[in-house]
Amino acid sequence: MKLLIATHNPAKYRRYRTILAQMQDLTLLSLQDVAIAEKIVENGRTAEENAQKKAQGYASLAGIPALSIDEALFVEGFSPEEQPGVNVRRYPGREATDEELLTVFLEKMKQLAPRQRRANWIYAICIAFPGGKISFTQVCVPTLFTDEPHALLLPGYPLHSLQIDPRLGKKLCDCTPEEEHSRLSVVYEAVGALVREAQIFFAATGAAS
């Protein structure tokens, strides 16, 4: 089965391609591979709405099943009006660069007590087929922010520089690949389960639709 990883974020594409490359009978494609430069407008109120919107939109454009993973962030010490939610990248009021996003969140964290910096990432995962079938799941990954940024800035994931794994008490940028995989294991397991479900449907119907 051909599966489009529906993201323009190179770091996100590499992350999920690495995980899914281990699965059999699966050909992974990027938006570049299928010559799609168009960006689906992410105007949903929730991560679920945006993940579904992108998966369905790109599946229709490419004519093959598409996987979309959208993230939303909720910080314990933020008021309801301050919550980034699905607008993490647009938190400053516009599409921010990695450096701009890091600066804005650093200033926000400096205003919070350590206990208020606990947060949750919501991962909404959707696979859509061109014919309209969709599968969806959602998982939560806890994190802890700090006001002492790491010197390393990971392209595509600037907020890694301000986060700590609450289980290890270790900054994300200092985590080994194995520790990072363990931190996100619930996400990877959910993605894998959804892809296996899609493969079963594909095999049963014999077509992408």
C-alpha positions in Angstrom: 0.0 0.0 0.0 1.2 3.5 -0.8 0.9 5.9 2.1 1.4 9.7 1.9 2.8 11.3 5.1 0.9 14.5 4.8 3.2 17.2 6.2 5.3 20.0 4.9 7.5 19.8 8.0 10.7 18.0 7.2 11.4 17.0 10.8 7.9 15.6 11.3 8.2 13.7 8.0 11.5 12.1 9.0 10.2 11.2 12.4 7.2 9.2 11.1 9.0 7.8 8.1 11.6 6.3 10.3 9.0 4.6 12.4 6.8 3.4 9.6 9.7 2.3 7.4 9.9 -0.9 9.5 6.4 -2.0 8.4 6.1 -4.5 5.6 4.1 -4.0 2.3 4.1 -0.2 2.8 5.5 2.4 0.4 5.9 5.8 2.1 5.7 9.0 0.1 6.2 12.6 0.9 4.3 15.6 -0.5 7.3 16.3 -2.6 7.2 12.8 -4.0 3.7 13.4 -5.3 4.5 17.0 -6.4 2.0 18.6 -4.0 3.1 22.1 -2.9 -0.4 23.1 -1.8 -1.0 23.7 1.9 -4.3 22.7 3.4 -5.6 25.5 5.6 -5.5 24.4 9.2 -8.5 26.3 10.6 -10.0 23.6 12.8 -10.7 24.3 16.4 -9.2 21.1 17.6 -6.2 18.9 16.6 -8.7 16.2 15.5 -10.4 18.6 13.1 -7.1 19.7 11.6 -5.7 16.1 11.3 -8.9 15.0 9.5 -8.9 18.1 7.3 -5.3 17.5 6.2 -5.6 13.8 5.7 -8.8 14.0 3.6 -7.5 17.0 1.6 -4.2 15.4 0.7 -5.7 12.0 0.0 -8.0 13.6 -2.5 -5.2 15.6 -4.1 -2.8 12.6 -4.3 -5.3 9.9 -5.0 -3.7 7.6 -2.3 -4.2 7.1 1.4 -2.8 10.0 3.5 -1.6 10.1 7.1 -1.8 13.3 9.1 -0.7 13.9 12.7 -1.7 17.2 14.3 -0.6 18.4 17.7 -2.2 20.7 20.3 -0.5 22.0 23.4 -2.1 22.9 26.8 0.0 24.4 29.6 -1.2 24.1 33.2 -0.3 27.7 34.2 -1.9 29.3 31.1 -5.4 30.8 31.3 -8.0 29.4 28.8 -7.4 32.5 26.6 -3.6 31.9 26.6 -3.6 28.2 25.7 -1.8 27.5 22.4 -4.1 24.6 21.6 -3.8 23.9 17.8 -2.1 27.3 17.2 1.3 26.5 18.5 3.2 27.6 15.4 0.9 30.7 15.1 1.0 31.5 18.8 2.5 35.0 18.2 -0.5 35.8 16.1 1.1 34.8 12.8 3.2 32.0 11.4 6.4 32.1 13.5 9.9 31.0 12.7 11.6 28.5 15.0 13.6 31.3 16.7 10.5 33.5 17.2 8.5 30.7 18.7 11.2 29.8 21.1 11.5 33.5 22.2 7.8 33.9 22.8 7.5 30.7 24.9 10.6 31.4 26.9 9.1 34.7 28.0 5.9 33.0 28.9 7.7 30.4 31.0 9.6 33.0 32.9 6.3 34.3 34.2 5.3 30.9 35.6 6.2 29.0 38.8 7.9 25.6 38.1 4.7 23.7 39.1 2.7 25.7 36.5 4.9 24.7 33.6 3.5 21.2 33.4 1.8 20.6 30.1 0.3 18.0 27.7 0.7 17.5 24.0 -2.4 16.1 22.3 -1.6 14.0 19.2 -4.5 13.6 16.8 -3.8 10.9 14.2 -5.9 10.4 11.0 -5.6 8.3 7.9 -8.0 9.1 5.0 -8.6 7.2 1.8 -9.5 9.1 -1.4 -12.9 7.5 -1.4 -13.8 9.1 1.9 -13.0 6.4 4.5 -11.2 7.8 7.6 -9.7 6.3 10.7 -8.8 8.4 13.7 -7.2 8.1 17.2 -5.8 10.5 19.7 -3.2 10.2 22.5 -1.7 12.5 25.2 2.0 12.9 26.0 2.9 14.9 29.2 5.8 17.3 29.3 7.4 19.9 31.5 8.6 23.3 30.3 11.6 25.2 31.7 12.8 28.8 31.5 16.4 27.7 30.9 16.7 26.9 27.1 19.0 24.3 25.8 21.7 25.6 23.5 20.5 23.2 20.7 17.7 24.3 18.5 16.1 21.4 16.6 14.8 22.6 13.3 11.0 22.1 13.1 10.7 21.4 16.8 12.0 24.6 18.5 10.1 24.0 21.7 12.2 20.9 22.4 14.8 23.4 23.7 12.4 24.3 26.5 11.1 20.9 27.5 12.0 18.2 30.0 10.9 14.6 30.0 9.0 14.5 33.4 9.8 10.8 33.8 13.6 11.2 33.4 13.9 14.8 34.6 16.1 15.3 31.5 15.9 18.0 28.8 14.5 16.6 25.5 17.5 17.9 23.6 19.8 15.7 25.9 17.7 12.6 25.4 19.2 9.7 23.5 17.3 8.5 20.4 16.1 5.5 22.5 14.8 7.8 25.3 13.1 10.0 22.8 11.4 6.9 21.2 10.3 5.8 24.6 8.8 9.2 25.4 6.7 9.1 22.2 6.1 5.4 22.2 2.3 5.8 22.8 2.2 8.0 19.7 4.2 5.6 17.6 2.1 2.6 18.7 -1.1 4.5 17.9 0.2 5.5 14.4 1.3 1.9 13.8 -2.1 0.5 14.8 -3.9 2.9 12.5 -1.7 2.1 9.6 -2.2 -1.7 10.1 -5.9 -1.1 10.1 -5.6 0.9 6.9 -3.6 -1.9 5.3 -6.2 -4.5 6.2 -8.9 -2.3 4.6 -6.7 -1.8 1.5 -6.1 -5.5 1.1 -9.8 -6.2 1.6 -11.0 -3.7 -1.0 -8.1 -3.9 -3.4 -8.1 -0.2 -4.0 -7.1 3.1 -2.4 -10.7 4.2 -2.4 
